[in-house]
């Protein structure tokens, strides 16, 4: 009877040690795990041209000359 109890305790202790070893192994795996994250932005669609190219060039030229004129006036006002 005592030998059976001792054998059951030995089996129980062996099970505990095996579970403890598995637990420590899992903790090590968690500590060394790496997460890879890949994020992608959606591709922007190119707007279709509503007006002809020569009109776009004209509007761009006008807005850039207007901006340059305003910048010159502001620089002159700052200097005065």
PLY file of the C-alpha trace (Angstrom):
ply
format ascii 1.0
element vertex 80
property float x
property float y
property float z
element edge 79
property int vertex1
property int vertex2
end_header
0.00 0.00 0.00
2.77 2.45 0.91
4.63 1.61 -2.29
1.49 2.32 -4.33
1.05 5.72 -2.63
4.73 6.48 -3.17
4.38 5.51 -6.84
1.26 7.70 -7.25
3.07 10.63 -5.61
6.04 10.04 -7.91
3.75 10.03 -10.96
2.01 13.13 -9.70
5.34 14.91 -9.10
6.51 13.87 -12.60
3.32 15.33 -14.11
3.82 18.59 -12.21
7.44 18.86 -13.37
6.43 18.12 -16.98
3.71 20.80 -16.88
6.14 23.25 -15.26
8.71 22.59 -18.02
6.04 23.14 -20.68
4.99 26.37 -18.97
8.58 27.66 -18.87
9.01 26.72 -22.53
5.87 28.65 -23.47
7.05 31.68 -21.49
10.34 31.63 -23.40
8.50 31.40 -26.71
6.35 34.40 -25.78
9.41 36.40 -24.75
11.10 35.78 -28.09
8.09 36.07 -30.35
8.10 38.70 -33.07
5.14 40.39 -34.66
5.39 41.54 -38.26
2.97 44.24 -39.34
2.49 45.38 -42.89
0.28 48.33 -43.59
-0.64 49.60 -46.99
-2.43 52.76 -47.97
-5.03 52.56 -50.69
-3.89 53.70 -54.09
-5.14 57.19 -54.81
-7.10 57.50 -57.98
-5.95 60.04 -60.52
-8.72 62.53 -61.24
-9.79 62.71 -64.82
-9.11 65.93 -66.68
-12.32 67.91 -66.93
-10.84 70.72 -68.98
-8.29 70.74 -71.79
-4.58 70.86 -71.05
-4.04 74.39 -72.42
-6.71 75.74 -70.04
-5.08 73.97 -67.09
-1.69 75.42 -68.02
-3.24 78.91 -68.24
-4.93 78.57 -64.83
-1.72 77.26 -63.28
0.28 80.15 -64.71
-2.24 82.69 -63.46
-2.34 81.25 -59.94
1.47 81.05 -59.73
1.97 84.64 -60.93
-0.72 85.79 -58.47
1.09 83.99 -55.63
4.46 85.46 -56.69
2.96 88.97 -56.83
1.47 88.60 -53.35
4.76 87.33 -51.98
6.63 90.30 -53.46
4.14 92.78 -51.95
4.44 91.12 -48.53
8.24 91.19 -48.72
8.16 94.87 -49.68
5.75 95.67 -46.82
7.99 93.79 -44.39
11.01 95.75 -45.60
9.27 99.12 -45.18
0 1
1 2
2 3
3 4
4 5
5 6
6 7
7 8
8 9
9 10
10 11
11 12
12 13
13 14
14 15
15 16
16 17
17 18
18 19
19 20
20 21
21 22
22 23
23 24
24 25
25 26
26 27
27 28
28 29
29 30
30 31
31 32
32 33
33 34
34 35
35 36
36 37
37 38
38 39
39 40
40 41
41 42
42 43
43 44
44 45
45 46
46 47
47 48
48 49
49 50
50 51
51 52
52 53
53 54
54 55
55 56
56 57
57 58
58 59
59 60
60 61
61 62
62 63
63 64
64 65
65 66
66 67
67 68
68 69
69 70
70 71
71 72
72 73
73 74
74 75
75 76
76 77
77 78
78 79
